Amino acid sequence: MSAILECRNLSKSFGGVKALDGVNLSIEPGRVVGLLGPNGSGKTTLIKLANGLLTPSDGELLIAGMKPGADTKAIVSYLPDRTYLPDWMSVRQMLDFFEDFYADFQREKAVEMLGRLSIDERMHLGQMSKGTREKVQLILVMSREAGLYLLDEPIGGVDPATRDFILDTIIRNYNPSASVIISTHLIADVEAVLDEVIFINGGRIVLQKSVDEIREAQGKSVDAYFREVFKC
Amino acid sequence: MLGHLLKHEFRATGRRMLPTLGVLALLGVLANLSIRMLESGFGGTLLRILMGLFVAAFFIGMTVAWVMTLVLMISRFYRNLLKDEGYLMFTLPTNSHALIWSKLIVSTVWFLATALLIGLLMMLTVANLGQMSADDFNAAFYGVREVLDMLYQLGVSRSSLILLLAELVVASVVTCLTTCLHFYAAMGLGQMSANHKGLMSVLAFIGISIAFQILASTVFSGLVKAGSVDLIVQSIEDLAQSAPGVVRVANSSVGSALLLEVLQGAVLYVITSLSLSKKLNLA
């Protein structure tokens, strides 16, 4: 099976600082992967490179065998670590927007999820609380039948109830033949939904293993193992 | 994809520009009526002050409309592409060329729409529409025809006049595009800075202006040294002896200016495109 995401000796520097240093990894389709590492470890840089928001300093990154570009963006559904939708647009206008640009966007699915949360489609994003905006963003991103979902800190800065909603939405809605990469440092909250984890630190991949392998080999949870590996 | 980008860009900018142009049109009509009433000595002092204010508001409104169009052109590029919304726009299944062109086309349309509306409203203000009859319109139309007939009799060809008109129209569009690209290129360069993106954009704008001025001065002094300028001036003087010659000089002058504007625009486009596709640095 060909990899949905592959990095070959991938490096990215900002000025003289290396954010990623010779990263090699491969992610197969149909996996829910945790990209785990402390703050500043290179998680967001790796995700930005996969989205074509940055260009590599060295090496290459491939999505379904292609370099990031218009074709890969059509199959990648990306949730950045910030509120990125325009304040002035209503939810309905955002649905129109996603429908216009993404052939794989399923409007009915988004409308159904919005309805479950009682979010009025006529409401403007600027009128919403930060938490509600984040839910709308997630609903839009997860309503695509993408090949790869890249979710950057989807549960950072939200209350536990919203955290549960977000994880539930991810697991219930992702395309089963696709892969989901969840970048976070809140491991205990996501551990239950992960098939595989990648530990990253200082721009280098420290470990890539299945969750079951870690539990069997280490006899402890991923969260406990992470704390051991990244002990200060 | 460009069609969808244009649709959403018009939607985003239209909510600002349509009310602005609507208010300007209303002020233009009110100013027109006020001028006619003031001319005819209608109303008391208070009413005359009010009518004077309408006329002043119209002239202020024209300035505001221009500033609004310019600010919107800059802010849409900056906020929609280089701030948080850039995470949405640059992950759409399209390329940076389509993103740049969507901004360029929409801004140019608003610049031209503002210019056309102001031109139309100025004509309305000057013309006493309330007292104009169909004969006046016919007279104006025949006046234009008479000038054209006179030019034809002097040997000016219809094709050279059409060419001149077309050159002027294209030059207006290209000037709008180049103006936008000057700002876009500066912001594209400025966003590469880790900090002080706004300040770096301003400095890049000034730097680009100085670079083009130095280039223009260098080319001109080179032409002077080579004696080309004297030859050009002599040719213009020779040609300008007849009406067809004057039109030919105008054709060549506008054409040359247009070519230089296109070259400048192309350089600015390459800077903008490369900075967004190769050196994008979203905060």
Interface residues (C-beta under 8 A of the other chain):
Chain A: F14 G15 K48 N51 G52 L53 L54 T55 G69 A70 D71 K73 A74 V76 Y78 P80 R82 T83 Y84 L85 P86 W88 Q93 F97 D100 F101 Y102
Chain B: M1 H4 K7 H8 R11 A12 R15 N80 D84 E85 G86 Y87 L88 F90 T91 L92 P93 T94 N95 A194 K278 K279 L280 N281 L282
